[in-house]
Amino acid sequence: MAAPEPESEPEPAPEPEPEAVPVNEPAPLLEADAGHRYATSQPAAGWTLRVAWILSIAVVLAGLVGGVVARDGVMQAWPPSIRAYAALGLTRGPAAPASQERPAH
């Protein structure tokens, strides 16, 4: 008995070569952008960025000033802060937590 011959598989079709995609050309130079190599589509940082920086600095400074001005209240409300204020030299004499204060006579 003869063995059946295996069926030959058809050869796969060759894959098509990818099409050449043109590279985007840079934007043309504008006379106003003489100092820049290419024109950009994004506007330069303007007044909004400056206002954001000023407001951020103001918030940080307000927090620092508030922490110094209200340090007595902060130290009474949160006794661990006494060490931080003492390290910065912002305590008035030896400060004691509210639970250890003596009543005035």
Protein Blocks (a to p, Z undefined) as FASTA:
>chain_A
ZZdddddddddddddddddddddddddddfklmmpmbdcfbdcddfklmmmmmmmmmmmm
mmmmmmmmmmmmmmmmmmmlmmmmmmnopagcjaddfklpccdZZ
